[in-house]
């Protein structure tokens, strides 16, 4: 499965796939969310958990150019190609 195929899945299917095949990497807090970062089939996926509502609001691919990468790289070592 490619990242673009994953992106087109409905939320419940994304959750199931991540639960079965994803590898949890790290969690951060960001604007009221707890964001869990997963590695799935060679691409990174963010799970936006709204703790106030006790639900997953969305699951998105992590863009290589997003400023949130800094928050993750402060806690773990990410591959250089992801940070460039």
PyMOL Python script that loads the backbone (N, CA, C, O; Angstrom):
from pymol import cmd

cmd.read_pdbstr("""\
ATOM      1  N   UNK A   1       0.847  -1.183   0.000  1.00  0.00           N
ATOM      2  CA  UNK A   1       0.000   0.000   0.000  1.00  0.00           C
ATOM      3  C   UNK A   1       0.888   1.240   0.000  1.00  0.00           C
ATOM      4  O   UNK A   1       1.850   1.330   0.764  1.00  0.00           O
ATOM      5  N   UNK A   2       0.563   2.170  -0.845  1.00  0.00           N
ATOM      6  CA  UNK A   2       1.312   3.419  -0.919  1.00  0.00           C
ATOM      7  C   UNK A   2       0.727   4.433   0.068  1.00  0.00           C
ATOM      8  O   UNK A   2      -0.370   4.249   0.597  1.00  0.00           O
ATOM      9  N   UNK A   3       1.478   5.494   0.299  1.00  0.00           N
ATOM     10  CA  UNK A   3       0.996   6.545   1.197  1.00  0.00           C
ATOM     11  C   UNK A   3      -0.257   7.219   0.630  1.00  0.00           C
ATOM     12  O   UNK A   3      -1.155   7.591   1.386  1.00  0.00           O
ATOM     13  N   UNK A   4      -0.320   7.378  -0.687  1.00  0.00           N
ATOM     14  CA  UNK A   4      -1.510   8.003  -1.279  1.00  0.00           C
ATOM     15  C   UNK A   4      -2.735   7.101  -1.147  1.00  0.00           C
ATOM     16  O   UNK A   4      -3.845   7.598  -0.960  1.00  0.00           O
ATOM     17  N   UNK A   5      -2.550   5.786  -1.241  1.00  0.00           N
ATOM     18  CA  UNK A   5      -3.668   4.858  -1.028  1.00  0.00           C
ATOM     19  C   UNK A   5      -4.135   4.913   0.424  1.00  0.00           C
ATOM     20  O   UNK A   5      -5.335   4.893   0.697  1.00  0.00           O
ATOM     21  N   UNK A   6      -3.180   4.982   1.354  1.00  0.00           N
ATOM     22  CA  UNK A   6      -3.527   5.096   2.764  1.00  0.00           C
ATOM     23  C   UNK A   6      -4.325   6.363   3.024  1.00  0.00           C
ATOM     24  O   UNK A   6      -5.323   6.336   3.743  1.00  0.00           O
ATOM     25  N   UNK A   7      -3.888   7.473   2.441  1.00  0.00           N
ATOM     26  CA  UNK A   7      -4.536   8.767   2.659  1.00  0.00           C
ATOM     27  C   UNK A   7      -6.000   8.751   2.232  1.00  0.00           C
ATOM     28  O   UNK A   7      -6.807   9.504   2.777  1.00  0.00           O
ATOM     29  N   UNK A   8      -6.353   7.911   1.274  1.00  0.00           N
ATOM     30  CA  UNK A   8      -7.724   7.878   0.763  1.00  0.00           C
ATOM     31  C   UNK A   8      -8.644   6.947   1.568  1.00  0.00           C
ATOM     32  O   UNK A   8      -9.853   6.924   1.333  1.00  0.00           O
ATOM     33  N   UNK A   9      -8.091   6.190   2.502  1.00  0.00           N
ATOM     34  CA  UNK A   9      -8.918   5.280   3.300  1.00  0.00           C
ATOM     35  C   UNK A   9      -9.808   6.054   4.273  1.00  0.00           C
ATOM     36  O   UNK A   9      -9.434   7.141   4.711  1.00  0.00           O
ATOM     37  N   UNK A  10     -10.967   5.519   4.614  1.00  0.00           N
ATOM     38  CA  UNK A  10     -11.794   6.116   5.660  1.00  0.00           C
ATOM     39  C   UNK A  10     -11.096   5.973   7.020  1.00  0.00           C
ATOM     40  O   UNK A  10     -10.279   5.073   7.216  1.00  0.00           O
ATOM     41  N   UNK A  11     -11.423   6.853   7.934  1.00  0.00           N
ATOM     42  CA  UNK A  11     -10.785   6.870   9.259  1.00  0.00           C
ATOM     43  C   UNK A  11     -10.804   5.507   9.956  1.00  0.00           C
ATOM     44  O   UNK A  11      -9.761   5.086  10.456  1.00  0.00           O
ATOM     45  N   UNK A  12     -11.935   4.797  10.015  1.00  0.00           N
ATOM     46  CA  UNK A  12     -11.923   3.495  10.706  1.00  0.00           C
ATOM     47  C   UNK A  12     -10.931   2.492  10.103  1.00  0.00           C
ATOM     48  O   UNK A  12     -10.329   1.704  10.831  1.00  0.00           O
ATOM     49  N   UNK A  13     -10.760   2.520   8.782  1.00  0.00           N
ATOM     50  CA  UNK A  13      -9.805   1.610   8.144  1.00  0.00           C
ATOM     51  C   UNK A  13      -8.364   2.025   8.440  1.00  0.00           C
ATOM     52  O   UNK A  13      -7.495   1.170   8.610  1.00  0.00           O
ATOM     53  N   UNK A  14      -8.110   3.333   8.504  1.00  0.00           N
ATOM     54  CA  UNK A  14      -6.776   3.810   8.871  1.00  0.00           C
ATOM     55  C   UNK A  14      -6.428   3.345  10.283  1.00  0.00           C
ATOM     56  O   UNK A  14      -5.309   2.898  10.535  1.00  0.00           O
ATOM     57  N   UNK A  15      -7.381   3.451  11.196  1.00  0.00           N
ATOM     58  CA  UNK A  15      -7.158   3.032  12.579  1.00  0.00           C
ATOM     59  C   UNK A  15      -6.812   1.553  12.642  1.00  0.00           C
ATOM     60  O   UNK A  15      -5.851   1.165  13.305  1.00  0.00           O
ATOM     61  N   UNK A  16      -7.589   0.729  11.957  1.00  0.00           N
ATOM     62  CA  UNK A  16      -7.351  -0.715  11.963  1.00  0.00           C
ATOM     63  C   UNK A  16      -5.982  -1.067  11.370  1.00  0.00           C
ATOM     64  O   UNK A  16      -5.266  -1.907  11.915  1.00  0.00           O
ATOM     65  N   UNK A  17      -5.625  -0.432  10.268  1.00  0.00           N
ATOM     66  CA  UNK A  17      -4.348  -0.715   9.633  1.00  0.00           C
ATOM     67  C   UNK A  17      -3.182  -0.316  10.532  1.00  0.00           C
ATOM     68  O   UNK A  17      -2.209  -1.060  10.659  1.00  0.00           O
ATOM     69  N   UNK A  18      -3.276   0.852  11.153  1.00  0.00           N
ATOM     70  CA  UNK A  18      -2.221   1.276  12.065  1.00  0.00           C
ATOM     71  C   UNK A  18      -2.116   0.346  13.266  1.00  0.00           C
ATOM     72  O   UNK A  18      -1.014   0.033  13.717  1.00  0.00           O
ATOM     73  N   UNK A  19      -3.253  -0.094  13.783  1.00  0.00           N
ATOM     74  CA  UNK A  19      -3.260  -0.995  14.936  1.00  0.00           C
ATOM     75  C   UNK A  19      -2.587  -2.321  14.577  1.00  0.00           C
ATOM     76  O   UNK A  19      -1.827  -2.871  15.374  1.00  0.00           O
ATOM     77  N   UNK A  20      -2.867  -2.829  13.382  1.00  0.00           N
ATOM     78  CA  UNK A  20      -2.340  -4.128  12.972  1.00  0.00           C
ATOM     79  C   UNK A  20      -0.898  -4.067  12.475  1.00  0.00           C
ATOM     80  O   UNK A  20      -0.104  -4.960  12.771  1.00  0.00           O
ATOM     81  N   UNK A  21      -0.551  -3.021  11.721  1.00  0.00           N
ATOM     82  CA  UNK A  21       0.723  -3.033  11.012  1.00  0.00           C
ATOM     83  C   UNK A  21       1.658  -1.863  11.320  1.00  0.00           C
ATOM     84  O   UNK A  21       2.824  -1.889  10.924  1.00  0.00           O
ATOM     85  N   UNK A  22       1.171  -0.851  12.011  1.00  0.00           N
ATOM     86  CA  UNK A  22       1.995   0.319  12.296  1.00  0.00           C
ATOM     87  C   UNK A  22       2.897   0.117  13.491  1.00  0.00           C
ATOM     88  O   UNK A  22       2.635  -0.720  14.355  1.00  0.00           O
ATOM     89  N   UNK A  23       3.965   0.896  13.530  1.00  0.00           N
ATOM     90  CA  UNK A  23       4.893   0.893  14.656  1.00  0.00           C
ATOM     91  C   UNK A  23       4.871   2.270  15.299  1.00  0.00           C
ATOM     92  O   UNK A  23       5.189   3.269  14.654  1.00  0.00           O
ATOM     93  N   UNK A  24       4.493   2.321  16.577  1.00  0.00           N
ATOM     94  CA  UNK A  24       4.480   3.590  17.306  1.00  0.00           C
ATOM     95  C   UNK A  24       5.907   4.098  17.434  1.00  0.00           C
ATOM     96  O   UNK A  24       6.819   3.336  17.753  1.00  0.00           O
ATOM     97  N   UNK A  25       6.098   5.404  17.180  1.00  0.00           N
ATOM     98  CA  UNK A  25       7.421   6.011  17.253  1.00  0.00           C
ATOM     99  C   UNK A  25       7.532   6.927  18.466  1.00  0.00           C
ATOM    100  O   UNK A  25       8.402   6.730  19.315  1.00  0.00           O
ATOM    101  N   UNK A  26       6.662   7.921  18.553  1.00  0.00           N
ATOM    102  CA  UNK A  26       6.730   8.900  19.644  1.00  0.00           C
ATOM    103  C   UNK A  26       5.421   9.689  19.683  1.00  0.00           C
ATOM    104  O   UNK A  26       4.669   9.713  18.709  1.00  0.00           O
ATOM    105  N   UNK A  27       5.163  10.331  20.814  1.00  0.00           N
ATOM    106  CA  UNK A  27       3.982  11.197  20.947  1.00  0.00           C
ATOM    107  C   UNK A  27       4.437  12.593  21.346  1.00  0.00           C
ATOM    108  O   UNK A  27       5.411  12.764  22.080  1.00  0.00           O
ATOM    109  N   UNK A  28       3.707  13.588  20.845  1.00  0.00           N
ATOM    110  CA  UNK A  28       3.959  14.978  21.232  1.00  0.00           C
ATOM    111  C   UNK A  28       2.623  15.629  21.579  1.00  0.00           C
ATOM    112  O   UNK A  28       1.559  15.102  21.254  1.00  0.00           O
ATOM    113  N   UNK A  29       2.692  16.771  22.238  1.00  0.00           N
ATOM    114  CA  UNK A  29       1.515  17.622  22.466  1.00  0.00           C
ATOM    115  C   UNK A  29       1.622  18.800  21.511  1.00  0.00           C
ATOM    116  O   UNK A  29       2.684  19.404  21.359  1.00  0.00           O
ATOM    117  N   UNK A  30       0.493  19.118  20.865  1.00  0.00           N
ATOM    118  CA  UNK A  30       0.519  20.167  19.853  1.00  0.00           C
ATOM    119  C   UNK A  30      -0.873  20.779  19.745  1.00  0.00           C
ATOM    120  O   UNK A  30      -1.808  20.114  19.299  1.00  0.00           O
ATOM    121  N   UNK A  31      -1.020  22.039  20.148  1.00  0.00           N
ATOM    122  CA  UNK A  31      -2.281  22.772  20.035  1.00  0.00           C
ATOM    123  C   UNK A  31      -3.491  21.972  20.515  1.00  0.00           C
ATOM    124  O   UNK A  31      -4.463  21.823  19.774  1.00  0.00           O
ATOM    125  N   UNK A  32      -3.446  21.470  21.715  1.00  0.00           N
ATOM    126  CA  UNK A  32      -4.591  20.774  22.287  1.00  0.00           C
ATOM    127  C   UNK A  32      -4.727  19.321  21.880  1.00  0.00           C
ATOM    128  O   UNK A  32      -5.660  18.642  22.312  1.00  0.00           O
ATOM    129  N   UNK A  33      -3.824  18.840  21.068  1.00  0.00           N
ATOM    130  CA  UNK A  33      -3.848  17.444  20.642  1.00  0.00           C
ATOM    131  C   UNK A  33      -2.677  16.684  21.241  1.00  0.00           C
ATOM    132  O   UNK A  33      -1.622  17.253  21.519  1.00  0.00           O
ATOM    133  N   UNK A  34      -2.881  15.417  21.431  1.00  0.00           N
ATOM    134  CA  UNK A  34      -1.771  14.493  21.608  1.00  0.00           C
ATOM    135  C   UNK A  34      -1.626  13.845  20.234  1.00  0.00           C
ATOM    136  O   UNK A  34      -2.556  13.209  19.738  1.00  0.00           O
ATOM    137  N   UNK A  35      -0.465  14.008  19.628  1.00  0.00           N
ATOM    138  CA  UNK A  35      -0.241  13.456  18.296  1.00  0.00           C
ATOM    139  C   UNK A  35       0.719  12.285  18.419  1.00  0.00           C
ATOM    140  O   UNK A  35       1.858  12.439  18.860  1.00  0.00           O
ATOM    141  N   UNK A  36       0.245  11.120  18.025  1.00  0.00           N
ATOM    142  CA  UNK A  36       1.073   9.925  18.014  1.00  0.00           C
ATOM    143  C   UNK A  36       1.640   9.747  16.609  1.00  0.00           C
ATOM    144  O   UNK A  36       0.908   9.774  15.619  1.00  0.00           O
ATOM    145  N   UNK A  37       2.939   9.566  16.542  1.00  0.00           N
ATOM    146  CA  UNK A  37       3.611   9.352  15.269  1.00  0.00           C
ATOM    147  C   UNK A  37       3.852   7.856  15.082  1.00  0.00           C
ATOM    148  O   UNK A  37       4.384   7.189  15.970  1.00  0.00           O
ATOM    149  N   UNK A  38       3.457   7.337  13.925  1.00  0.00           N
ATOM    150  CA  UNK A  38       3.629   5.927  13.591  1.00  0.00           C
ATOM    151  C   UNK A  38       4.412   5.798  12.306  1.00  0.00           C
ATOM    152  O   UNK A  38       4.370   6.677  11.445  1.00  0.00           O
ATOM    153  N   UNK A  39       5.123   4.701  12.185  1.00  0.00           N
ATOM    154  CA  UNK A  39       5.769   4.325  10.937  1.00  0.00           C
ATOM    155  C   UNK A  39       4.959   3.184  10.351  1.00  0.00           C
ATOM    156  O   UNK A  39       4.727   2.174  11.015  1.00  0.00           O
ATOM    157  N   UNK A  40       4.532   3.344   9.112  1.00  0.00           N
ATOM    158  CA  UNK A  40       3.700   2.344   8.449  1.00  0.00           C
ATOM    159  C   UNK A  40       4.176   2.184   7.013  1.00  0.00           C
ATOM    160  O   UNK A  40       4.065   3.106   6.206  1.00  0.00           O
ATOM    161  N   UNK A  41       4.705   1.011   6.702  1.00  0.00           N
ATOM    162  CA  UNK A  41       5.099   0.688   5.323  1.00  0.00           C
ATOM    163  C   UNK A  41       6.049   1.722   4.718  1.00  0.00           C
ATOM    164  O   UNK A  41       5.979   2.010   3.523  1.00  0.00           O
ATOM    165  N   UNK A  42       6.931   2.274   5.541  1.00  0.00           N
ATOM    166  CA  UNK A  42       7.938   3.202   5.037  1.00  0.00           C
ATOM    167  C   UNK A  42       7.553   4.665   5.037  1.00  0.00           C
ATOM    168  O   UNK A  42       8.345   5.503   4.606  1.00  0.00           O
ATOM    169  N   UNK A  43       6.353   5.002   5.512  1.00  0.00           N
ATOM    170  CA  UNK A  43       5.970   6.415   5.615  1.00  0.00           C
ATOM    171  C   UNK A  43       5.458   6.697   7.024  1.00  0.00           C
ATOM    172  O   UNK A  43       5.031   5.795   7.746  1.00  0.00           O
ATOM    173  N   UNK A  44       5.514   7.974   7.391  1.00  0.00           N
ATOM    174  CA  UNK A  44       5.099   8.386   8.734  1.00  0.00           C
ATOM    175  C   UNK A  44       3.655   8.888   8.717  1.00  0.00           C
ATOM    176  O   UNK A  44       3.215   9.571   7.792  1.00  0.00           O
ATOM    177  N   UNK A  45       2.942   8.522   9.777  1.00  0.00           N
ATOM    178  CA  UNK A  45       1.525   8.851   9.909  1.00  0.00           C
ATOM    179  C   UNK A  45       1.308   9.471  11.287  1.00  0.00           C
ATOM    180  O   UNK A  45       1.841   8.986  12.285  1.00  0.00           O
ATOM    181  N   UNK A  46       0.525  10.543  11.334  1.00  0.00           N
ATOM    182  CA  UNK A  46       0.183  11.191  12.600  1.00  0.00           C
ATOM    183  C   UNK A  46      -1.265  10.897  12.961  1.00  0.00           C
ATOM    184  O   UNK A  46      -2.164  10.979  12.124  1.00  0.00           O
ATOM    185  N   UNK A  47      -1.470  10.553  14.230  1.00  0.00           N
ATOM    186  CA  UNK A  47      -2.811  10.325  14.758  1.00  0.00           C
ATOM    187  C   UNK A  47      -3.102  11.459  15.731  1.00  0.00           C
ATOM    188  O   UNK A  47      -2.432  11.600  16.755  1.00  0.00           O
ATOM    189  N   UNK A  48      -4.110  12.270  15.402  1.00  0.00           N
ATOM    190  CA  UNK A  48      -4.478  13.434  16.216  1.00  0.00           C
ATOM    191  C   UNK A  48      -5.561  13.032  17.204  1.00  0.00           C
ATOM    192  O   UNK A  48      -6.725  12.850  16.846  1.00  0.00           O
ATOM    193  N   UNK A  49      -5.143  12.900  18.458  1.00  0.00           N
ATOM    194  CA  UNK A  49      -6.070  12.481  19.509  1.00  0.00           C
ATOM    195  C   UNK A  49      -6.497  13.706  20.316  1.00  0.00           C
ATOM    196  O   UNK A  49      -5.659  14.422  20.865  1.00  0.00           O
ATOM    197  N   UNK A  50      -7.799  13.938  20.381  1.00  0.00           N
ATOM    198  CA  UNK A  50      -8.366  15.036  21.153  1.00  0.00           C
ATOM    199  C   UNK A  50      -8.714  14.486  22.530  1.00  0.00           C
ATOM    200  O   UNK A  50      -9.727  13.807  22.700  1.00  0.00           O
ATOM    201  N   UNK A  51      -7.867  14.786  23.512  1.00  0.00           N
ATOM    202  CA  UNK A  51      -8.080  14.204  24.840  1.00  0.00           C
ATOM    203  C   UNK A  51      -9.290  14.795  25.551  1.00  0.00           C
ATOM    204  O   UNK A  51      -9.875  14.135  26.409  1.00  0.00           O
ATOM    205  N   UNK A  52      -9.675  16.007  25.220  1.00  0.00           N
ATOM    206  CA  UNK A  52     -10.864  16.590  25.848  1.00  0.00           C
ATOM    207  C   UNK A  52     -12.139  15.878  25.414  1.00  0.00           C
ATOM    208  O   UNK A  52     -13.060  15.701  26.212  1.00  0.00           O
ATOM    209  N   UNK A  53     -12.191  15.472  24.157  1.00  0.00           N
ATOM    210  CA  UNK A  53     -13.354  14.770  23.632  1.00  0.00           C
ATOM    211  C   UNK A  53     -13.173  13.251  23.633  1.00  0.00           C
ATOM    212  O   UNK A  53     -14.099  12.509  23.304  1.00  0.00           O
ATOM    213  N   UNK A  54     -11.970  12.795  24.006  1.00  0.00           N
ATOM    214  CA  UNK A  54     -11.642  11.368  24.057  1.00  0.00           C
ATOM    215  C   UNK A  54     -11.928  10.681  22.721  1.00  0.00           C
ATOM    216  O   UNK A  54     -12.632   9.673  22.656  1.00  0.00           O
ATOM    217  N   UNK A  55     -11.354  11.263  21.648  1.00  0.00           N
ATOM    218  CA  UNK A  55     -11.560  10.667  20.332  1.00  0.00           C
ATOM    219  C   UNK A  55     -10.428  11.042  19.382  1.00  0.00           C
ATOM    220  O   UNK A  55      -9.732  12.039  19.577  1.00  0.00           O
ATOM    221  N   UNK A  56     -10.264  10.229  18.363  1.00  0.00           N
ATOM    222  CA  UNK A  56      -9.315  10.534  17.299  1.00  0.00           C
ATOM    223  C   UNK A  56     -10.023  11.451  16.314  1.00  0.00           C
ATOM    224  O   UNK A  56     -11.042  11.078  15.732  1.00  0.00           O
ATOM    225  N   UNK A  57      -9.483  12.650  16.127  1.00  0.00           N
ATOM    226  CA  UNK A  57     -10.077  13.606  15.199  1.00  0.00           C
ATOM    227  C   UNK A  57      -9.678  13.332  13.757  1.00  0.00           C
ATOM    228  O   UNK A  57     -10.494  13.459  12.844  1.00  0.00           O
ATOM    229  N   UNK A  58      -8.409  12.952  13.557  1.00  0.00           N
ATOM    230  CA  UNK A  58      -7.967  12.676  12.189  1.00  0.00           C
ATOM    231  C   UNK A  58      -6.657  11.896  12.212  1.00  0.00           C
ATOM    232  O   UNK A  58      -5.942  11.851  13.213  1.00  0.00           O
ATOM    233  N   UNK A  59      -6.380  11.291  11.078  1.00  0.00           N
ATOM    234  CA  UNK A  59      -5.130  10.583  10.857  1.00  0.00           C
ATOM    235  C   UNK A  59      -4.596  11.063   9.512  1.00  0.00           C
ATOM    236  O   UNK A  59      -5.262  10.931   8.485  1.00  0.00           O
ATOM    237  N   UNK A  60      -3.386  11.620   9.531  1.00  0.00           N
ATOM    238  CA  UNK A  60      -2.807  12.210   8.317  1.00  0.00           C
ATOM    239  C   UNK A  60      -1.386  11.722   8.102  1.00  0.00           C
ATOM    240  O   UNK A  60      -0.702  11.314   9.041  1.00  0.00           O
ATOM    241  N   UNK A  61      -0.957  11.772   6.851  1.00  0.00           N
ATOM    242  CA  UNK A  61       0.446  11.549   6.541  1.00  0.00           C
ATOM    243  C   UNK A  61       1.244  12.735   7.065  1.00  0.00           C
ATOM    244  O   UNK A  61       0.751  13.864   7.068  1.00  0.00           O
ATOM    245  N   UNK A  62       2.454  12.490   7.503  1.00  0.00           N
ATOM    246  CA  UNK A  62       3.313  13.578   7.968  1.00  0.00           C
ATOM    247  C   UNK A  62       4.084  14.131   6.779  1.00  0.00           C
ATOM    248  O   UNK A  62       4.945  13.446   6.227  1.00  0.00           O
ATOM    249  N   UNK A  63       3.784  15.365   6.378  1.00  0.00           N
ATOM    250  CA  UNK A  63       4.530  15.963   5.253  1.00  0.00           C
ATOM    251  C   UNK A  63       5.988  16.203   5.645  1.00  0.00           C
ATOM    252  O   UNK A  63       6.271  16.655   6.755  1.00  0.00           O
ATOM    253  N   UNK A  64       6.905  15.899   4.735  1.00  0.00           N
ATOM    254  CA  UNK A  64       8.335  16.067   5.022  1.00  0.00           C
ATOM    255  C   UNK A  64       8.727  17.508   5.310  1.00  0.00           C
ATOM    256  O   UNK A  64       9.765  17.757   5.923  1.00  0.00           O
ATOM    257  N   UNK A  65       7.910  18.452   4.876  1.00  0.00           N
ATOM    258  CA  UNK A  65       8.260  19.868   5.047  1.00  0.00           C
ATOM    259  C   UNK A  65       7.544  20.523   6.224  1.00  0.00           C
ATOM    260  O   UNK A  65       7.678  21.731   6.418  1.00  0.00           O
ATOM    261  N   UNK A  66       6.790  19.767   7.012  1.00  0.00           N
ATOM    262  CA  UNK A  66       5.995  20.386   8.074  1.00  0.00           C
ATOM    263  C   UNK A  66       6.867  20.813   9.252  1.00  0.00           C
ATOM    264  O   UNK A  66       7.824  20.127   9.614  1.00  0.00           O
ATOM    265  N   UNK A  67       6.522  21.951   9.840  1.00  0.00           N
ATOM    266  CA  UNK A  67       7.286  22.476  10.972  1.00  0.00           C
ATOM    267  C   UNK A  67       7.189  21.586  12.207  1.00  0.00           C
ATOM    268  O   UNK A  67       8.025  21.691  13.105  1.00  0.00           O
ATOM    269  N   UNK A  68       6.183  20.709  12.269  1.00  0.00           N
ATOM    270  CA  UNK A  68       6.060  19.796  13.410  1.00  0.00           C
ATOM    271  C   UNK A  68       7.218  18.818  13.496  1.00  0.00           C
ATOM    272  O   UNK A  68       7.466  18.247  14.559  1.00  0.00           O
ATOM    273  N   UNK A  69       7.925  18.617  12.403  1.00  0.00           N
ATOM    274  CA  UNK A  69       9.081  17.717  12.424  1.00  0.00           C
ATOM    275  C   UNK A  69      10.074  18.107  13.508  1.00  0.00           C
ATOM    276  O   UNK A  69      10.724  17.245  14.099  1.00  0.00           O
ATOM    277  N   UNK A  70      10.190  19.393  13.766  1.00  0.00           N
ATOM    278  CA  UNK A  70      11.106  19.872  14.804  1.00  0.00           C
ATOM    279  C   UNK A  70      10.727  19.305  16.163  1.00  0.00           C
ATOM    280  O   UNK A  70      11.608  18.939  16.942  1.00  0.00           O
ATOM    281  N   UNK A  71       9.434  19.223  16.465  1.00  0.00           N
ATOM    282  CA  UNK A  71       8.989  18.685  17.746  1.00  0.00           C
ATOM    283  C   UNK A  71       9.367  17.208  17.886  1.00  0.00           C
ATOM    284  O   UNK A  71       9.773  16.758  18.957  1.00  0.00           O
ATOM    285  N   UNK A  72       9.228  16.470  16.795  1.00  0.00           N
ATOM    286  CA  UNK A  72       9.589  15.054  16.828  1.00  0.00           C
ATOM    287  C   UNK A  72      11.095  14.879  16.920  1.00  0.00           C
ATOM    288  O   UNK A  72      11.579  14.066  17.708  1.00  0.00           O
ATOM    289  N   UNK A  73      11.842  15.635  16.118  1.00  0.00           N
ATOM    290  CA  UNK A  73      13.289  15.456  16.084  1.00  0.00           C
ATOM    291  C   UNK A  73      13.957  15.890  17.386  1.00  0.00           C
ATOM    292  O   UNK A  73      15.090  15.493  17.657  1.00  0.00           O
ATOM    293  N   UNK A  74      13.269  16.703  18.198  1.00  0.00           N
ATOM    294  CA  UNK A  74      13.793  17.052  19.514  1.00  0.00           C
ATOM    295  C   UNK A  74      13.768  15.850  20.460  1.00  0.00           C
ATOM    296  O   UNK A  74      14.530  15.802  21.425  1.00  0.00           O
ATOM    297  N   UNK A  75      12.892  14.881  20.184  1.00  0.00           N
ATOM    298  CA  UNK A  75      12.731  13.736  21.073  1.00  0.00           C
ATOM    299  C   UNK A  75      13.385  12.460  20.554  1.00  0.00           C
ATOM    300  O   UNK A  75      13.810  11.612  21.339  1.00  0.00           O
ATOM    301  N   UNK A  76      13.465  12.326  19.224  1.00  0.00           N
ATOM    302  CA  UNK A  76      14.017  11.110  18.622  1.00  0.00           C
ATOM    303  C   UNK A  76      14.883  11.481  17.443  1.00  0.00           C
ATOM    304  O   UNK A  76      14.889  12.630  17.000  1.00  0.00           O
ATOM    305  N   UNK A  77      15.606  10.521  16.943  1.00  0.00           N
ATOM    306  CA  UNK A  77      16.424  10.723  15.753  1.00  0.00           C
ATOM    307  C   UNK A  77      15.629  10.279  14.533  1.00  0.00           C
ATOM    308  O   UNK A  77      15.368   9.088  14.359  1.00  0.00           O
ATOM    309  N   UNK A  78      15.242  11.233  13.688  1.00  0.00           N
ATOM    310  CA  UNK A  78      14.543  10.938  12.455  1.00  0.00           C
ATOM    311  C   UNK A  78      15.540  10.852  11.320  1.00  0.00           C
ATOM    312  O   UNK A  78      16.575  11.517  11.359  1.00  0.00           O
ATOM    313  N   UNK A  79      15.253  10.047  10.307  1.00  0.00           N
ATOM    314  CA  UNK A  79      16.174   9.951   9.160  1.00  0.00           C
ATOM    315  C   UNK A  79      16.389  11.314   8.516  1.00  0.00           C
ATOM    316  O   UNK A  79      15.466  12.125   8.431  1.00  0.00           O
ATOM    317  N   UNK A  80      17.622  11.560   8.063  1.00  0.00           N
ATOM    318  CA  UNK A  80      17.964  12.847   7.463  1.00  0.00           C
ATOM    319  C   UNK A  80      17.093  13.202   6.273  1.00  0.00           C
ATOM    320  O   UNK A  80      16.782  14.377   6.073  1.00  0.00           O
ATOM    321  N   UNK A  81      16.689  12.212   5.469  1.00  0.00           N
ATOM    322  CA  UNK A  81      15.874  12.531   4.296  1.00  0.00           C
ATOM    323  C   UNK A  81      14.496  13.040   4.685  1.00  0.00           C
ATOM    324  O   UNK A  81      13.849  13.725   3.894  1.00  0.00           O
ATOM    325  N   UNK A  82      14.039  12.723   5.876  1.00  0.00           N
ATOM    326  CA  UNK A  82      12.755  13.232   6.345  1.00  0.00           C
ATOM    327  C   UNK A  82      12.889  14.681   6.797  1.00  0.00           C
ATOM    328  O   UNK A  82      11.939  15.457   6.690  1.00  0.00           O
ATOM    329  N   UNK A  83      14.053  15.045   7.298  1.00  0.00           N
ATOM    330  CA  UNK A  83      14.263  16.379   7.834  1.00  0.00           C
ATOM    331  C   UNK A  83      14.704  17.378   6.779  1.00  0.00           C
ATOM    332  O   UNK A  83      14.719  18.579   7.050  1.00  0.00           O
ATOM    333  N   UNK A  84      15.056  16.934   5.610  1.00  0.00           N
ATOM    334  CA  UNK A  84      15.516  17.846   4.551  1.00  0.00           C
ATOM    335  C   UNK A  84      14.445  18.131   3.548  1.00  0.00           C
ATOM    336  O   UNK A  84      14.673  18.879   2.597  1.00  0.00           O
TER     337      UNK A  84
END
""", "prot")
cmd.dss("prot")
cmd.show_as("cartoon", "prot")
cmd.util.cbc("prot")
cmd.orient("prot")
